[in-house]
Amino acid sequence: MTSQNGYTLTLADDRAPAGRDVPVRFTITGPDGAPVTSYDEQHEKQLHLIAVRRDFSGFQHVHPTLADGVWSTDLDLTPGSWRVFADFKATGADALTLGGDLSVAGDYAPVAPAGDNRTATVDGYQVTLDGDLSAGADAKLTLSVAKDGAPVTDLQPYLGAYGHLVALRSGDLAYLHVHPDGEPGDGTTEPGPDVVFHTPVPSAGTYHLYLDFQHDGVVRTAAFTVTAGGTSTSQPQEHGESSGHAH
């Protein structure tokens, strides 16, 4: 359970079995203590839920459904400790990100932490990352998508953009959801191969980046690990998540 600005995320059960399509339910209560039932859409959805195991494996970006104040979704879970992030804007309030911890039963088999990795391969696609993160700076990151060695120039819009980027800081999993420059149909933004982000990070250290992109009707995720230089500009908040949105 985490709280920020009077809003609290509470998982119906903070323990879950391992498996595919495991149901997960949670509520978000407002300053009055009642479940929030009215949300403003952000990037075509009322709420975005990010799930990742604490060794940074198993990343998922899903969109739960809301009924009677309770959010529900299915996740693919492996044994270990997971963190979930609910990214939302209650009507009349500021956008927030709240987190929760989920313990998944079974024999934990950790994935060894990766060093700096600027090239990802997923389902035959090659995605490369160009640019450097620096604490307190608005870093330009260019992610380029190719398939079979050829640039992909017909990326499809996904949630109103050609890509969505989530950054998680190693250690405390501080969260940042970044949206790219431009948007489909604006007359200047090309549908690939490059998707450009301006990404501020609050401190030096290692960050795990996850790019969601859509091509041929399928959403895929490319994962990277990047070290940010510089010195810290802010500390994580005591409650909630230390970072939020950037464009």
ABEGO torsion letter per residue (X at the ends): XBBBGGBBBBBABABBBBEBGBBBBBBBBBAAGBBBABBBBBGGBABBBBBBBAAGBGBBBBBBBBBGGBBBBBBBBBBEBBBBBBBBBBBGBBBBBBBBBBBBBEBBBBBBBBBBBABBBBGGBBBBBBEBBBBGBBBBBBBBBBBGGBBBAABBBBGGBABBBBBBBBGAGBBBBBBBBEBBGAGABBBOABBBBBBBBABBEBBBBBBBBBBGGBBBBBBBBBBBBEBBABBBBABEBABBBBX
